[in-house]
Amino acid sequence: MNKFRFTIKIMALATFMLAFASITQAQATRTWVSGVGDDVNPCSRTAPCKTFAGAISKTARFGEINCLDPGGFGAVTITKSITIDCHEVFASVLHSGVTGVIINYDSFDQVLDTRKTVRIRNINFNGANTGTIGIRILGSATNSANSEVFVEDCLMDGNFAGSQRGISDERSGNANVVLSVNNTTIRNMGAAGISIPGTTASRVSVSNSLISNCGFGIAATGSVRVVVFMSTVVSNAGPGIEMDGGSSADVDHCMVSNNVGAAFVANGTNSVLRVSNTTAINNTGLLATITGGGAVSSYGNNQTGGTVFPSAGTQQQ
């Protein structure tokens, strides 16, 4: 009887190990989605999946999901370091009533996921007028430490429900938190185009991008450091760029115009905007609104309505 029980235990252990090995082998470094794929497939090039959600479970940590042909690939929650890259192929996420992509660093493996890096490239996000957020980033101060998100060559449109944002970075405070947005268009948002609403001690860069027809352009609260370069923030229903609660922004070679409200807002002690080589014209109200000890500084080489921005130093006009 004892031998029989021992044999059963060995067989059970072997079955578990084989099952675990099978799961491990099922996760490929590179997987594929297609408009005519099927999520029961292994997501290989010859048998692609239908959705990002179907492919991510079959993609190894630090791996990559690519698109074989045009299609709408659905909303997805990301819980590991991964790249979703559909460059040169039309790929969309239709997310009416929901968020397009959720990146939740609290669900990452805190031991094995050493890089904590997510890359999203060449995706069109369509909220269909009822979407909530294009990309939402979550994580506690501990779990999001040393985490990075890169958004490149994307388009976000049509979020007028819930939080109504293009990108919302809600990671909690840690000095090694990165958000990089490059060559991306964010338009038609009920609230912010890009929002960093919490106390995230993060580093944010926005380059070669357009934010238009949103509730307001770029807003940050807490000890956030923002760089906006070669970008256009226009025709928003509120301020162009707003720093609150000790956040700071360096704005260089940008167009911040036709916004309903000030081009630049600094609220609170240590909230600072430093502006250079930038045109800010036809904004309703003040060029810069400063309250609670904030500051908006110019390098003396900006243009406002055909005239030179006031000389360097804290400005309110």
N, C-alpha and C positions, 0 to 999 in steps of 0.2 A: 504493500500500500504506500509506504514512504517513497519507494522508487517511482511509483506511478505519479504521486504528487510532485516529486522533483522533476519528472519528465514534463508534466503539464506546465510547471513554472518556467522551465527552459523554453518550451514551445511558445508560451505567452510572451516571454522576453524577446524571443527571436521575431515573433510577429510584430511586436512594437517597433523593434529596430528596423525591420524592413519597411514598415509603414512610414517611419520617420525619414528613412533614406529616400523613399518614394516622393515624399513631400519636398525634401531638399532638392532632389533632382528635377522636380517639376518647376522650380524657380530658375528661369534663365536670366542671364545677364542682360540680354536684349530681347524684347518682345515686340509684337506688332499688332496694330488694330487696322480694321478696314471697314468701309461703309457696308460691305456685304459679308462681314465676318460673323462669328458666332462665339459667345463666351464659353461654350463647352469645349472649344478648341484649346490646344496648348499654347496659343498665341505665337506660334512660330511664323516665319515668313510665308510658308506654304499653307498654314492653317491658322490665320489670324483671328483675334478676338473681335468683338463688336464694340465694346466700350472700354474706357479707361479703367472703370471700376473692375471689370472682368480681367483686364490685363495686369493690374497692379498686384493682385494676389498671386500671380504667376511670374512676377518679376523679382529678381533677387535684390536685396539691399545694395545700394550704390549702382543699380542697373539703370536701363533706359527703355522707355516706350517710344516707338516710332510709328508713323502712319504710312500705310502702303498707298492709300488713295483717299480722295476726298470723302468726308462724312461728318456726321454729328456724333460725338463719342461720349456724351453724357457727363454729369457731375461726378466728382470723385473726392473721397477723403484720403489724404496722404498721411501715412503713419511710419514712413521710413525714408531715408535718403534715396532720392530717385530723380531722374531726368525724364521729362515728357517733352519731346522735341518733334514737331511736325513741320519742320522748315521746308518750304517750297511745295507743300501739300496743303490744300484748304482743309482745315480742321476746326471744328467748332464745339462749344459746350453750350447747349441750350438749357438755361437754368431758371425757367419761369417759376416764381414762387419760392425759390430756394437759393442757396449759395452755390456758385459754380465749383470752386475748389476750396476745400478746407485742409489746411496743413496744421496738424495737431501734434506738437512736439511732446506733449504729455504721454502720447501713445507710442513714441519711438522707444526702441530698445536702448536704455541708458548705458548699457555696458558695451554692446556690440556695434551700435551705431555711432562710431567715433567722429564721423564727419558732420552729421546733422545738416546736410545740404540738399536743398530742393531747387531744381531748375525747371522753369516752365517757358517754353519757347514756341512762338508762332501758333498761338491758339486764339480764335475768335470767341469771345464770351458774349452771349446774347441773353439778356434777362427778360426779353419779350415784354418789357414794361412792368413786369411784376417780380423781377428778380430782386434779391436782397443784397448780396455782396458778390463781386466777381471772384476775388481771392481773399479768404479770411485766414489769418495766421494766429495760432493760439499756442500757449505754453507757459508754465510757471517759470519763475526766476531760475529754479534749479534745472528743470528739464530743457529749457530753451537756451541754456548757456552755450556759447560758441556756435550758435545756429546761424545759417545763412539761407536767404531766399533770393533767387535771381529770376526776374520776369523780363523777357526779351521778345521784341517783335510781336506783341500781342495787341488785340483790340477788345475793349470792354464797352458795352452799350446797354442801356435800357433797364437800370435798376431803380424802381420807384416804390418798393415795398420794404418793410422792415428797416434795416440800417441804411439802405439805399446808398451803398458805397462801391467804388471800383475796387480798391485795395484797402483792407483794414488790418493793420498789424497790431495785434492785441497781446503780444508777448510781454511778460512781466520783466521787471528791471534786471538787466545784466549788461555789463559794458561790452561784451563781445557778441552783440546781436546785429546782424547785417540784413538790410533790405536794399536791393539794387534793381531799379526799373530803367530799362533802356529801350529806346525806339518803340514806344508803346503809346497808343491812343486810348484815352479814357474820356467818354462823353455820355451825356444824358444820364446823370446820376441825381437822385433827389437830394442827396447830402454830399459828402466829400468825394472828390475824385480819388485822393489818397489821404488816408487818415491813420494817424498813430495815436490812438485815444487814451492809452493808459500811461503808466509811469515807466515805460520801456526806456532803459538807458541804451539806446540803439544808435547805429550809424546808418543813415538813409541817403541814397543817391538817386537822383532822377535826372536822366540825360536824354537828349534828342527825343523828347516826348511831348505830347499834346494833351492838355486837360481842358475840356470845353463843355459848356452848357451843363455844369453840375451845380449843386447847391452852393459849394465853394470849392476852391482848387485844391490846395495842399494844406493840411492842418496837423499840428503835433502838440502834444501835452506831455510834460515831464522832461526829464533830462535827455532829450533826443537831439542828435546832431544831424542836420539835413544839408545836403549839397544839391542845388538845382542848377543844371548847366545846359545851355543850348536847348532850352525848352520853351514852350508856349503855353501860357495860362490865360485863357481869354473867354469872355462872354459867359462867365459864371454868375449865378444869382446871388452870390455873396462875395466876400473878400477873395483876393487871388491867393496869397500865401499868408498863413497865420501861425504864429508861434505863441504858445501859452505855457504857463507854469514852469518857466526855466528852460524851454527849448530854444535852439538857435538854428539859423539857416544862413548859408552863404549862397547868394543868387548871382550868377554870372552869365552874360551873353544870353539873356532871356527876353521874351516879350510878355509883359503882364498888363493886359489892356482890356477895355470894354467890360470890366467886371462891375457888378452892382454892389458897391462897397469899396473900401480902400484897396489899393493894390497890395499893401503890406500892413499887417497887424502884429503888434507885439504887446502881449498882455502878461504882466507879472514880472517880478524881479528876476533878472538874468535872462529874460526872454529877449533875444536879439536877432535882428536881420541885418546882414551886411550885403549891400547891393552894389554891383559894378557892371559896366557895359550893358546896361539893361534899359529897354524902352517901356515906360509905363504911361499910357495915355488913355483918355476917355473913360477912366474909372469913375463911377458915381461916388460923390463924397470926397473924402480926404485922400491924398496920395498915400499917407501913412497915418495909422491910428495907433497911439501909444498910451497905455494905461498901466498903473500899478508898478512903475519903475522899469518898464520895458524900454527898448531902444531900437531905432532903425537908423543905420549908418550908411553913408554913401562914400564911394571913393572919388566922387566928383566927375565921373565920366558917363553918367546916365542921362537919358533924355525923357522929358515929360511934356507932352503937348507941344513939341517943337522947341522947348527951352531946356537949358541944362538943369539937371537935378541940383538942388542946393549943395553947398560945399560939404566936405567930409564932416562927420559928427552926427550926433543924435538929431533927427529931424522930425518935425510934425507940421503938416501943412494941408 
